[in-house]
Amino acid sequence: MGKLHVEIRGSGPKVLMVHGGEEGGGLSAYEAQMPLSQTFTLLLPDLPGHGKTPAEGVTNIDADADLVVEELLTERMHVVGNSYGGGVVLRAAAKRPEMVRSLTLIEPNTMDIAASDPVVLQMLMEIMQAVQIPDLRQRAIAFANVLGVQKEWPDPLPENYRLMSENLPNLLKPNPNALPTGQLTEKVVAAGVPSLVISGGHREAWEHICDAVAKALNAQRTVITGFGHAPQQNGLDFNARMEKFWTSVP
């Protein structure tokens, strides 16, 4: 048994799908992708502090990527990540590219690649203001609104969301040992991994970030609208796009 709780659905070629800041974890974040389980085996982990995986100290994107590599990326498969999970799987793909059949990033946490862009810089400033709000519930709401997360926030916050909100300021602290997005994408490109970058068409900053990541990865680029920062919730359009992409990859 590993540290990560993983739900497995379906049969066929394997697809690892890593969530972002979703309290319920992978199964909740990718509920709209269940029809894909008729053709593919979906691996849906809960990252630490989400779903059925307990938290282990302060959230660390590189440590989470290591967990994904060690426990799940042990054979060749398609890999998908949304938001924070996009940053996790990009790091995982750079660490073990030979196991990545294809890579799909959905509005990934890769803002550094476009940090000098004025509209991205504006969003980063709004994020910094949001995470300084003392009230944890209002902090979570403000942070989600900046990113474009569309959800109802319970009052009081569930424990997982309370911990996540407490940890938000730590996510903005630079890690001097972490590779920048540009170097991560170079490793993925060098390995010849086919890539796709998806955005939700709801905020210009995300479009610029996704454009920059797609350019760095030599990736296909798609916009799927209607659900803000989580375009996978548009199950019909998203699933059709993914099935087309995955079946085109050798």
Secondary structure as UniProt FT lines:
FT   STRAND          5..10
FT   STRAND          14..18
FT   TURN            23..24
FT   HELIX           26..29
FT   HELIX           31..38
FT   STRAND          41..46
FT   TURN            48..49
FT   TURN            51..52
FT   HELIX           61..71
FT   STRAND          77..82
FT   HELIX           84..95
FT   HELIX           97..99
FT   STRAND          100..106
FT   HELIX           111..114
FT   TURN            115..116
FT   HELIX           118..130
FT   TURN            131..132
FT   HELIX           136..147
FT   HELIX           159..171
FT   TURN            176..177
FT   HELIX           181..190
FT   TURN            191..192
FT   STRAND          195..199
FT   HELIX           204..217
FT   STRAND          220..223
FT   TURN            228..229
FT   HELIX           231..233
FT   HELIX           235..248
//
